[in-house]
Amino acid sequence: MRYAQRGGYTPAEQERREQVRLQAAERFARGDSTTVIAHELCITARSVRRWRARWQQGGEQALRSAGPVARERLSAQSWAKLEAELKRGPLAHGFADDQYWTLGRIKTVIGRMFHLGYTVQGVAKLLETARLVGSGAAAPGHRAR
């Protein structure tokens, strides 16, 4: 899963990786070689070199995590644009099979318009948040029998 689709590291994994970087910083201060640090911390020499360069420029603080990545959000202006596009209907966006909006189709439109990658579940949450689901802007992809 790509980072733009909410993949990546969990907060616990981010913390663990930060601790490894800080251990590397202690070894930089001692003057340990890149190879020794990589071997002891079970990381690649390339990572050690990148971290060392950051450490030399900004010290230990440069190796700390920047914190959790913020969720992508559409601005109020973007929501207004999206809602207007959804009202134009699926045919206007190249979906000729039927005239129902599905979460997958809305996901595609968001990607095309705003260059943001969402999962189908993420689109459902976004629409619930914006209260577009109950207003007829989206319909289920298939009907129950």
DSSP file (Angstrom, degrees, kcal/mol; ACC not computed):
  #  RESIDUE AA STRUCTURE BP1 BP2  ACC     N-H-->O    O-->H-N    N-H-->O    O-->H-N    TCO  KAPPA ALPHA  PHI   PSI    X-CA   Y-CA   Z-CA
    1    1 A M              0   0    0      0, 0.0     7,-0.3     0, 0.0     2,-0.1   0.000 360.0 360.0 360.0 136.7    0.0    0.0    0.0
    2    2 A R    > > -     0   0    0      5,-0.1     5,-1.5     1,-0.1     3,-1.3  -0.412 360.0-114.7 -80.3 158.1    1.4    3.4   -0.9
    3    3 A Y  G > 5S+     0   0    0      1,-0.3     3,-1.5     3,-0.2    -1,-0.1   0.860 114.3  60.7 -61.0 -37.0    1.8    6.2    1.7
    4    4 A A  G 3 5S+     0   0    0      1,-0.3    -1,-0.3     2,-0.2   113,-0.2   0.716  99.9  57.6 -64.8 -18.6   -0.8    8.3    0.1
    5    5 A Q  G < 5S-     0   0    0     -3,-1.3    -1,-0.3   113,-0.1    -2,-0.2  -0.050 131.1 -91.1-102.4  31.8   -3.4    5.6    0.7
    6    6 A R  T < 5S+     0   0    0     -3,-1.5    -3,-0.2     1,-0.1    -2,-0.2   0.700  87.7 131.4  69.9  22.8   -2.8    5.6    4.4
    7    7 A G      < +     0   0    0     -5,-1.5     2,-0.2    -4,-0.1    -1,-0.1  -0.059  29.2  74.1 -82.7-164.8   -0.1    3.0    4.3
    8    8 A G  S    S-     0   0    0     -7,-0.3     2,-0.2    -3,-0.1    -6,-0.0  -0.637  83.9  -8.4 101.4-156.1    3.3    3.3    6.0
    9    9 A Y        -     0   0    0     -2,-0.2     0, 0.0     1,-0.1     0, 0.0  -0.556  55.0-130.7 -90.5 143.6    4.3    3.1    9.6
   10   10 A T     >  -     0   0    0     -2,-0.2     4,-2.6     1,-0.1     5,-0.2  -0.415  36.9-102.8 -76.1 163.7    2.1    2.8   12.7
   11   11 A P  H  > S+     0   0    0      0, 0.0     4,-2.2     0, 0.0     5,-0.1   0.879 124.9  52.3 -56.6 -37.3    2.9    5.3   15.5
   12   12 A A  H  > S+     0   0    0      2,-0.2     4,-2.3     1,-0.2     5,-0.1   0.907 110.3  47.3 -65.7 -40.9    4.6    2.4   17.4
   13   13 A E  H  > S+     0   0    0      2,-0.2     4,-2.5     1,-0.2    -1,-0.2   0.885 110.1  52.8 -67.8 -38.5    6.8    1.6   14.4
   14   14 A Q  H  X S+     0   0    0     -4,-2.6     4,-2.2     2,-0.2    -2,-0.2   0.921 110.4  48.5 -60.2 -43.4    7.6    5.3   14.0
   15   15 A E  H  X S+     0   0    0     -4,-2.2     4,-2.2     2,-0.2    -2,-0.2   0.914 110.8  50.0 -63.1 -44.0    8.7    5.4   17.6
   16   16 A R  H  X S+     0   0    0     -4,-2.3     4,-1.7     1,-0.2    -1,-0.2   0.918 111.6  48.1 -62.2 -43.3   10.8    2.3   17.3
   17   17 A R  H  X S+     0   0    0     -4,-2.5     4,-2.1     1,-0.2    -1,-0.2   0.873 109.0  53.7 -66.7 -36.6   12.6    3.7   14.2
   18   18 A E  H  X S+     0   0    0     -4,-2.2     4,-2.4     1,-0.2    -1,-0.2   0.913 106.2  53.1 -62.7 -41.2   13.2    7.0   15.9
   19   19 A Q  H  X S+     0   0    0     -4,-2.2     4,-2.1     1,-0.2    -1,-0.2   0.886 107.6  51.2 -62.0 -38.3   14.9    5.1   18.8
   20   20 A V  H  X S+     0   0    0     -4,-1.7     4,-2.1     2,-0.2    -1,-0.2   0.915 109.8  49.9 -64.2 -42.4   17.2    3.3   16.3
   21   21 A R  H  X S+     0   0    0     -4,-2.1     4,-1.9     1,-0.2    -2,-0.2   0.897 110.4  49.9 -63.2 -39.3   18.1    6.7   14.8
   22   22 A L  H  X S+     0   0    0     -4,-2.4     4,-1.7     2,-0.2    -1,-0.2   0.856 108.4  52.6 -69.3 -34.1   18.9    8.1   18.2
   23   23 A Q  H  X S+     0   0    0     -4,-2.1     4,-1.6     1,-0.2    -1,-0.2   0.894 108.3  51.7 -64.3 -38.5   21.1    5.1   19.0
   24   24 A A  H  X S+     0   0    0     -4,-2.1     4,-2.3     1,-0.2    -2,-0.2   0.891 104.9  56.5 -63.5 -38.4   22.9    5.8   15.8
   25   25 A A  H  X S+     0   0    0     -4,-1.9     4,-2.3     1,-0.2    -1,-0.2   0.895 104.0  52.9 -61.1 -40.1   23.4    9.4   16.9
   26   26 A E  H  X S+     0   0    0     -4,-1.7     4,-1.4     1,-0.2    -1,-0.2   0.904 110.9  47.3 -60.2 -40.4   25.1    8.2   20.1
   27   27 A R  H  X>S+     0   0    0     -4,-1.6     5,-2.3     2,-0.2     4,-1.0   0.837 107.4  55.7 -72.1 -32.6   27.5    6.1   18.0
   28   28 A F  H ><5S+     0   0    0     -4,-2.3     3,-0.8     1,-0.2    -2,-0.2   0.939 107.0  50.7 -61.1 -44.9   28.1    9.0   15.6
   29   29 A A  H 3<5S+     0   0    0     -4,-2.3    -2,-0.2     1,-0.3    -1,-0.2   0.838 108.6  51.9 -62.6 -33.1   29.2   11.1   18.6
   30   30 A R  H 3<5S-     0   0    0     -4,-1.4    -1,-0.3    -5,-0.2    -2,-0.2   0.686 116.8-116.0 -75.9 -17.8   31.6    8.2   19.7
   31   31 A G  T <<5 +     0   0    0     -4,-1.0    -3,-0.2    -3,-0.8    -2,-0.1   0.650  53.5 166.0  92.0  16.3   33.1    8.2   16.2
   32   32 A D      < -     0   0    0     -5,-2.3    -1,-0.2     1,-0.1     2,-0.1  -0.290  38.7-106.9 -63.9 151.2   32.0    4.7   15.2
   33   33 A S     >  -     0   0    0      1,-0.1     4,-2.4     4,-0.0     5,-0.2  -0.347  22.3-113.6 -77.5 160.5   32.3    3.8   11.6
   34   34 A T  H  > S+     0   0    0      1,-0.2     4,-2.6     2,-0.2     5,-0.2   0.901 116.3  51.8 -58.3 -44.1   29.3    3.5    9.3
   35   35 A T  H  > S+     0   0    0      2,-0.2     4,-2.3     1,-0.2    -1,-0.2   0.911 110.1  47.9 -62.8 -44.2   29.9   -0.2    8.8
   36   36 A V  H  > S+     0   0    0      2,-0.2     4,-2.8     1,-0.2     5,-0.2   0.927 113.3  47.5 -63.8 -45.5   30.0   -0.9   12.6
   37   37 A I  H  X S+     0   0    0     -4,-2.4     4,-2.5     1,-0.2    -2,-0.2   0.930 112.0  50.1 -62.5 -45.5   26.8    1.1   13.2
   38   38 A A  H  X>S+     0   0    0     -4,-2.6     5,-2.1    -5,-0.2     4,-0.7   0.913 113.9  45.4 -59.6 -43.5   25.0   -0.6   10.4
   39   39 A H  H ><5S+     0   0    0     -4,-2.3     3,-0.6    -5,-0.2    -2,-0.2   0.936 114.7  46.4 -66.8 -47.3   26.0   -4.0   11.7
   40   40 A E  H 3<5S+     0   0    0     -4,-2.8    -2,-0.2     1,-0.2    -1,-0.2   0.857 120.1  38.5 -66.2 -35.9   25.2   -3.4   15.3
   41   41 A L  H 3<5S-     0   0    0     -4,-2.5    -1,-0.2    -5,-0.2    -2,-0.2   0.428 106.5-123.8 -96.8   1.3   21.8   -1.8   14.6
   42   42 A C  T <<5 +     0   0    0     -4,-0.7     2,-0.3    -3,-0.6    -3,-0.2   0.925  69.5 121.3  57.5  48.6   20.8   -4.2   11.8
   43   43 A I      < -     0   0    0     -5,-2.1    -1,-0.2    -6,-0.2     2,-0.1  -0.830  67.7 -85.6-131.6 171.6   20.3   -1.4    9.3
   44   44 A T     >  -     0   0    0     -2,-0.3     4,-1.8     1,-0.1     5,-0.1  -0.452  27.2-126.0 -80.5 152.8   21.8   -0.6    5.9
   45   45 A A  H  > S+     0   0    0      1,-0.2     4,-2.5     2,-0.2     5,-0.2   0.838 111.5  60.9 -63.1 -32.8   25.0    1.4    5.5
   46   46 A R  H  > S+     0   0    0      2,-0.2     4,-2.3     1,-0.2    -1,-0.2   0.921 103.8  48.2 -61.7 -43.7   23.0    3.7    3.2
   47   47 A S  H  > S+     0   0    0      1,-0.2     4,-2.9     2,-0.2     5,-0.2   0.917 110.2  52.5 -61.8 -42.7   20.6    4.6    6.0
   48   48 A V  H  X S+     0   0    0     -4,-1.8     4,-2.7     1,-0.2    -2,-0.2   0.919 109.2  49.3 -60.3 -43.4   23.5    5.2    8.4
   49   49 A R  H  X S+     0   0    0     -4,-2.5     4,-2.1     2,-0.2    -1,-0.2   0.911 112.4  47.5 -63.7 -41.8   25.1    7.6    5.9
   50   50 A R  H  X S+     0   0    0     -4,-2.3     4,-2.1     2,-0.2    -2,-0.2   0.931 114.3  46.7 -63.9 -44.7   21.9    9.5    5.4
   51   51 A W  H  X S+     0   0    0     -4,-2.9     4,-2.8     1,-0.2    -2,-0.2   0.885 109.9  53.5 -65.0 -38.6   21.3    9.8    9.2
   52   52 A R  H  X S+     0   0    0     -4,-2.7     4,-2.7    -5,-0.2    -1,-0.2   0.917 108.2  50.2 -63.0 -42.3   24.9   10.8    9.8
   53   53 A A  H  X S+     0   0    0     -4,-2.1     4,-1.4     2,-0.2    -1,-0.2   0.918 113.1  45.9 -62.1 -43.3   24.5   13.7    7.2
   54   54 A R  H  X S+     0   0    0     -4,-2.1     4,-2.7     1,-0.2     5,-0.3   0.909 112.8  51.0 -64.3 -41.5   21.3   14.8    8.9
   55   55 A W  H  X S+     0   0    0     -4,-2.8     4,-2.6     1,-0.2    -2,-0.2   0.890 107.7  52.5 -63.5 -41.1   23.0   14.5   12.4
   56   56 A Q  H  < S+     0   0    0     -4,-2.7    -1,-0.2     1,-0.2    -2,-0.2   0.829 116.3  40.1 -65.6 -31.4   26.0   16.6   11.2
   57   57 A Q  H  < S+     0   0    0     -4,-1.4    -2,-0.2    -5,-0.2    -1,-0.2   0.846 136.9  10.0 -85.8 -35.6   23.7   19.4   10.0
   58   58 A G  H  < S-     0   0    0     -4,-2.7     3,-0.5     1,-0.3     4,-0.5   0.375  91.9-133.8-130.5   5.7   21.1   19.4   12.8
   59   59 A G    ><  -     0   0    0     -4,-2.6     3,-1.0    -5,-0.3     4,-0.4  -0.239  63.1 -31.7  71.9-163.8   22.2   17.2   15.6
   60   60 A E  G >  S+     0   0    0      1,-0.3     3,-1.7     2,-0.2     4,-0.5   0.837 133.5  64.9 -60.5 -34.6   20.1   14.7   17.4
   61   61 A Q  G >  S+     0   0    0     -3,-0.5     3,-1.1     1,-0.3    -1,-0.3   0.828  93.2  61.9 -59.8 -32.1   17.0   16.8   16.8
   62   62 A A  G <  S+     0   0    0     -3,-1.0    -1,-0.3    -4,-0.5    -2,-0.2   0.684 102.6  51.7 -68.5 -16.8   17.3   16.3   13.1
   63   63 A L  G <  S+     0   0    0     -3,-1.7    -1,-0.2    -4,-0.4    -2,-0.2   0.494  87.4 105.2 -97.5  -5.4   16.9   12.5   13.6
   64   64 A R  S <  S-     0   0    0     -3,-1.1     2,-0.1    -4,-0.5   -45,-0.0  -0.405  82.2 -96.5 -74.9 153.4   13.7   12.8   15.6
   65   65 A S        -     0   0    0      1,-0.1    -1,-0.1    -2,-0.1    -2,-0.1  -0.391  19.8-138.1 -67.2 143.7   10.4   11.9   14.1
   66   66 A A        -     0   0    0      1,-0.3    -1,-0.1    -2,-0.1    -2,-0.0   0.454  54.0-109.1 -80.4  -0.6    8.4   14.8   12.7
   67   67 A G        -     0   0    0    -56,-0.1    -1,-0.3     2,-0.0     3,-0.1  -0.342  58.5 -25.3  97.7 177.7    5.3   13.2   14.2
   68   68 A P        -     0   0    0      0, 0.0     2,-0.3     0, 0.0   -58,-0.1  -0.308  69.4-109.0 -66.4 146.4    2.3   11.4   12.6
   69   69 A V        -     0   0    0      1,-0.1     2,-0.1     3,-0.0     3,-0.1  -0.568  36.5-116.2 -74.1 134.7    1.4   12.4    9.1
   70   70 A A        -     0   0    0     -2,-0.3     2,-0.1     1,-0.1    -1,-0.1  -0.413  31.6-105.3 -70.9 147.1   -1.8   14.4    8.9
   71   71 A R        -     0   0    0      1,-0.1     2,-0.2    -2,-0.1    -1,-0.1  -0.452  38.5-104.5 -69.6 144.0   -4.7   12.8    7.0
   72   72 A E        -     0   0    0    -68,-0.1     2,-0.4    -2,-0.1    -1,-0.1  -0.497  46.2-175.5 -67.0 136.6   -5.4   14.2    3.6
   73   73 A R        -     0   0    0     -2,-0.2     2,-0.4    -3,-0.1    -3,-0.0  -0.991  24.6-127.7-136.7 145.7   -8.4   16.4    3.8
   74   74 A L        -     0   0    0     -2,-0.4    40,-0.0     1,-0.1    -2,-0.0  -0.757  30.8-123.9 -88.3 137.3  -10.3   18.3    1.2
   75   75 A S     >  -     0   0    0     -2,-0.4     4,-2.6     1,-0.1     5,-0.2  -0.227  28.9-102.4 -70.6 168.2  -10.9   22.0    1.9
   76   76 A A  H  > S+     0   0    0      1,-0.2     4,-2.1     2,-0.2     5,-0.1   0.882 126.2  52.4 -59.8 -37.7  -14.4   23.4    2.0
   77   77 A Q  H  > S+     0   0    0      2,-0.2     4,-2.0     1,-0.2    -1,-0.2   0.903 109.3  48.4 -64.9 -41.4  -13.7   24.9   -1.5
   78   78 A S  H  > S+     0   0    0      2,-0.2     4,-2.7     1,-0.2    -2,-0.2   0.888 109.0  53.6 -66.6 -38.4  -12.7   21.4   -2.8
   79   79 A W  H  X S+     0   0    0     -4,-2.6     4,-3.0     1,-0.2     5,-0.2   0.912 107.2  51.6 -61.2 -41.5  -15.8   19.8   -1.2
   80   80 A A  H  X S+     0   0    0     -4,-2.1     4,-2.2     1,-0.2    -1,-0.2   0.917 111.0  47.6 -62.1 -42.4  -17.9   22.3   -3.1
   81   81 A K  H  X S+     0   0    0     -4,-2.0     4,-2.2     2,-0.2    -2,-0.2   0.919 112.8  49.0 -62.9 -43.6  -16.2   21.5   -6.3
   82   82 A L  H  X S+     0   0    0     -4,-2.7     4,-2.6     1,-0.2    -2,-0.2   0.929 110.3  50.1 -62.7 -45.3  -16.6   17.8   -5.7
   83   83 A E  H  X S+     0   0    0     -4,-3.0     4,-1.9     1,-0.2    -1,-0.2   0.906 110.3  50.5 -61.3 -41.4  -20.3   18.1   -4.8
   84   84 A A  H  X S+     0   0    0     -4,-2.2     4,-0.9    -5,-0.2    -1,-0.2   0.901 111.5  48.5 -62.7 -40.6  -20.9   20.1   -8.0
   85   85 A E  H  X S+     0   0    0     -4,-2.2     4,-0.6     1,-0.2     3,-0.4   0.884 109.2  52.4 -67.9 -38.1  -19.1   17.4  -10.1
   86   86 A L  H >< S+     0   0    0     -4,-2.6     3,-1.0     1,-0.2    -1,-0.2   0.870 105.1  56.0 -65.3 -34.8  -21.1   14.6   -8.4
   87   87 A K  H 3< S+     0   0    0     -4,-1.9    -1,-0.2     1,-0.2    -2,-0.2   0.766  96.1  65.5 -68.3 -24.3  -24.3   16.5   -9.3
   88   88 A R  H 3< S-     0   0    0     -4,-0.9     4,-0.3    -3,-0.4    -1,-0.2   0.749 110.4-126.5 -68.0 -22.4  -23.2   16.4  -13.0
   89   89 A G    X<  -     0   0    0     -3,-1.0     3,-0.5    -4,-0.6     4,-0.4  -0.028  19.6 -75.8  97.0 160.6  -23.6   12.7  -12.8
   90   90 A P  G > >S+     0   0    0      0, 0.0     5,-2.3     0, 0.0     3,-1.5   0.827 122.1  64.2 -63.3 -33.8  -21.4    9.7  -13.6
   91   91 A L  G > 5S+     0   0    0      1,-0.3     3,-1.8     3,-0.2    -2,-0.1   0.872  95.1  59.4 -60.2 -37.3  -21.8   10.0  -17.4
   92   92 A A  G < 5S+     0   0    0     -3,-0.5    -1,-0.3    -4,-0.3    -3,-0.1   0.688 107.7  47.8 -64.4 -17.2  -20.0   13.4  -17.3
   93   93 A H  G < 5S-     0   0    0     -3,-1.5    -1,-0.3    -4,-0.4    -2,-0.2   0.204 127.9 -94.0-110.7  13.6  -17.0   11.6  -15.9
   94   94 A G  T < 5S+     0   0    0     -3,-1.8     2,-1.0     1,-0.2    -3,-0.2   0.603  83.6 129.9  90.4  11.8  -16.9    8.8  -18.4
   95   95 A F      < +     0   0    0     -5,-2.3    -1,-0.2     1,-0.2     3,-0.2  -0.799  20.8 161.0-100.1  94.1  -19.0    6.2  -16.5
   96   96 A A        +     0   0    0     -2,-1.0    -1,-0.2     1,-0.2    -5,-0.1   0.569  49.6  85.9 -93.1 -10.3  -21.5    5.1  -19.1
   97   97 A D  S    S-     0   0    0      1,-0.1     2,-0.3    -7,-0.1    -1,-0.2   0.919 107.6 -24.7 -61.4 -47.1  -22.6    1.8  -17.7
   98   98 A D        -     0   0    0     -3,-0.2    -1,-0.1     2,-0.2    -3,-0.0  -0.902  62.5-105.4-154.0 178.2  -25.3    3.2  -15.4
   99   99 A Q  S    S+     0   0    0     -2,-0.3     2,-0.4    -9,-0.1    -3,-0.1  -0.140  76.7 111.9-109.4  38.6  -26.2    6.4  -13.7
  100  100 A Y        -     0   0    0     41,-0.1     2,-0.5   -11,-0.1    -2,-0.2  -0.905  61.9-133.1-110.7 139.0  -25.3    5.5  -10.1
  101  101 A W        -     0   0    0     -2,-0.4    38,-1.8     4,-0.1     2,-0.3  -0.779  25.9-171.3 -84.5 129.5  -22.4    6.9   -8.1
  102  102 A T     >  -     0   0    0     -2,-0.5     4,-2.5    36,-0.1     5,-0.2  -0.782  37.0-111.6-111.4 163.4  -20.4    4.1   -6.4
  103  103 A L  H  > S+     0   0    0     -2,-0.3     4,-2.5     1,-0.2     5,-0.2   0.887 119.6  54.7 -61.2 -37.6  -17.7    4.7   -3.9
  104  104 A G  H  > S+     0   0    0      2,-0.2     4,-1.9     1,-0.2    -1,-0.2   0.893 108.9  47.0 -62.7 -40.0  -15.2    3.4   -6.4
  105  105 A R  H  > S+     0   0    0      2,-0.2     4,-2.3     1,-0.2    -2,-0.2   0.909 111.8  49.6 -68.5 -41.8  -16.3    5.9   -9.0
  106  106 A I  H  X S+     0   0    0     -4,-2.5     4,-2.7     1,-0.2     5,-0.2   0.901 108.5  54.5 -63.5 -39.4  -16.2    8.8   -6.5
  107  107 A K  H  X S+     0   0    0     -4,-2.5     4,-2.3     1,-0.2    -1,-0.2   0.915 108.5  49.0 -57.3 -44.4  -12.7    7.7   -5.5
  108  108 A T  H  X S+     0   0    0     -4,-1.9     4,-2.4     2,-0.2    -2,-0.2   0.906 110.6  49.6 -63.4 -43.1  -11.7    7.9   -9.1
  109  109 A V  H  X S+     0   0    0     -4,-2.3     4,-2.8     2,-0.2     5,-0.3   0.913 110.4  50.3 -64.2 -42.7  -13.2   11.4   -9.5
  110  110 A I  H  X S+     0   0    0     -4,-2.7     4,-2.7     1,-0.2     6,-0.6   0.919 111.5  49.4 -60.7 -43.1  -11.4   12.6   -6.3
  111  111 A G  H  X S+     0   0    0     -4,-2.3     4,-1.3    -5,-0.2    -2,-0.2   0.910 114.0  44.7 -62.3 -42.8   -8.1   11.2   -7.7
  112  112 A R  H  < S+     0   0    0     -4,-2.4    -2,-0.2     2,-0.2    -1,-0.2   0.907 120.7  38.7 -68.2 -42.1   -8.6   12.9  -11.1
  113  113 A M  H  < S+     0   0    0     -4,-2.8    -2,-0.2    -5,-0.2    -3,-0.2   0.903 133.3  17.7 -77.7 -42.0   -9.7   16.3   -9.7
  114  114 A F  H  < S-     0   0    0     -4,-2.7    -3,-0.2    -5,-0.3    -2,-0.2   0.436  91.3-124.6-116.4  -1.8   -7.4   16.7   -6.6
  115  115 A H     <  +     0   0    0     -4,-1.3     2,-0.4    -5,-0.5    -4,-0.2   0.889  64.4 137.8  56.4  41.6   -4.6   14.2   -7.2
  116  116 A L        -     0   0    0     -6,-0.6     2,-0.7   -44,-0.0    -1,-0.2  -0.952  48.8-138.7-117.5 138.4   -5.3   12.6   -3.8
  117  117 A G        +     0   0    0     -2,-0.4     2,-0.3  -113,-0.2  -111,-0.1  -0.867  29.5 167.3-101.3 116.9   -5.3    8.8   -3.3
  118  118 A Y        -     0   0    0     -2,-0.7     2,-0.2   -11,-0.2  -113,-0.1  -0.899  31.4-124.2-121.5 153.6   -8.0    7.4   -1.1
  119  119 A T     >  -     0   0    0     -2,-0.3     4,-2.2     1,-0.1     5,-0.2  -0.474  34.4-106.8 -83.2 167.0   -9.2    3.9   -0.5
  120  120 A V  H  > S+     0   0    0      1,-0.2     4,-2.1     2,-0.2     5,-0.1   0.911 124.8  50.0 -61.0 -41.5  -12.9    3.1   -1.0
  121  121 A Q  H  > S+     0   0    0      1,-0.2     4,-2.1     2,-0.2    -1,-0.2   0.880 108.4  53.1 -64.1 -37.3  -13.3    2.9    2.7
  122  122 A G  H  > S+     0   0    0      1,-0.2     4,-2.4     2,-0.2    -1,-0.2   0.883 107.2  51.1 -64.5 -38.4  -11.6    6.3    3.1
  123  123 A V  H  X S+     0   0    0     -4,-2.2     4,-2.7     2,-0.2     5,-0.2   0.907 107.6  53.4 -64.6 -41.5  -14.1    7.8    0.5
  124  124 A A  H  X S+     0   0    0     -4,-2.1     4,-2.2     1,-0.2    -2,-0.2   0.922 110.8  46.4 -59.2 -43.8  -17.0    6.4    2.5
  125  125 A K  H  X S+     0   0    0     -4,-2.1     4,-2.4     2,-0.2    -1,-0.2   0.902 111.5  51.5 -65.6 -40.8  -15.7    8.1    5.7
  126  126 A L  H  X S+     0   0    0     -4,-2.4     4,-2.1     1,-0.2    -2,-0.2   0.920 111.5  47.0 -61.8 -43.2  -15.1   11.3    3.8
  127  127 A L  H  X>S+     0   0    0     -4,-2.7     5,-2.1     2,-0.2     6,-0.8   0.879 111.0  51.5 -68.0 -37.2  -18.6   11.3    2.5
  128  128 A E  H ><5S+     0   0    0     -4,-2.2     3,-0.7    -5,-0.2    -1,-0.2   0.921 110.0  50.4 -63.0 -42.4  -20.1   10.5    5.9
  129  129 A T  H 3<5S+     0   0    0     -4,-2.4    -2,-0.2     1,-0.2    -1,-0.2   0.901 114.3  43.0 -61.8 -41.8  -18.1   13.4    7.4
  130  130 A A  H 3<5S-     0   0    0     -4,-2.1    -1,-0.2    -5,-0.2    -2,-0.2   0.503 107.4-128.3 -83.4  -4.1  -19.4   15.8    4.7
  131  131 A R  T <<5S+     0   0    0     -3,-0.7    -3,-0.2    -4,-0.7     4,-0.2   0.820  70.9 128.1  58.6  34.0  -22.9   14.3    5.0
  132  132 A L    > X +     0   0    0     -5,-2.1     5,-1.2    -6,-0.2     3,-0.8   0.707  54.7  73.1 -86.2 -20.8  -23.1   13.8    1.3
  133  133 A V  G > 5S+     0   0    0     -6,-0.8     3,-0.9     1,-0.2     5,-0.4   0.917  98.6  43.2 -62.4 -45.5  -24.1   10.2    1.6
  134  134 A G  G 3 5S+     0   0    0      1,-0.2    -1,-0.2     2,-0.1    -2,-0.1   0.571 101.3  71.0 -78.7  -7.9  -27.7   10.8    2.8
  135  135 A S  G < 5S-     0   0    0     -3,-0.8    -1,-0.2    -4,-0.2    -2,-0.2   0.366 113.5-103.4 -94.0   7.1  -28.3   13.6    0.3
  136  136 A G  T < 5S+     0   0    0     -3,-0.9    -3,-0.1     2,-0.2    -2,-0.1   0.498  89.7 118.7  89.1   2.4  -28.5   11.4   -2.8
  137  137 A A  S   <S+     0   0    0     -5,-1.2     2,-0.4     1,-0.1    -4,-0.2   0.785  78.3  36.4 -72.9 -25.0  -25.0   12.3   -4.1
  138  138 A A        -     0   0    0     -6,-0.5    -2,-0.2    -5,-0.4   -36,-0.1  -0.976  66.9-171.3-129.5 142.9  -23.9    8.7   -3.7
  139  139 A A        -     0   0    0    -38,-1.8   -36,-0.1    -2,-0.4   -39,-0.0  -0.921  37.4 -89.7-126.7 155.0  -25.8    5.5   -4.4
  140  140 A P        -     0   0    0      0, 0.0     3,-0.1     0, 0.0   -38,-0.0  -0.265  30.0-125.1 -64.1 152.5  -24.7    1.9   -3.6
  141  141 A G  S    S+     0   0    0      1,-0.2     2,-0.3   -41,-0.0   -39,-0.1   0.793  93.1  10.8 -68.8 -29.1  -22.8    0.0   -6.3
  142  142 A H  S    S-     0   0    0      0, 0.0     2,-0.3     0, 0.0    -1,-0.2  -0.985  79.4-120.2-147.0 155.2  -25.3   -2.8   -6.2
  143  143 A R        -     0   0    0     -2,-0.3     2,-0.1    -3,-0.1    -2,-0.0  -0.709  28.2-109.6-100.5 147.9  -28.6   -3.3   -4.7
  144  144 A A              0   0    0     -2,-0.3    -1,-0.1     1,-0.1     0, 0.0  -0.417 360.0 360.0 -69.8 148.3  -29.6   -6.0   -2.2
  145  145 A R              0   0    0     -2,-0.1    -1,-0.1     0, 0.0    -2,-0.0   0.423 360.0 360.0-100.3 360.0  -31.9   -8.7   -3.5
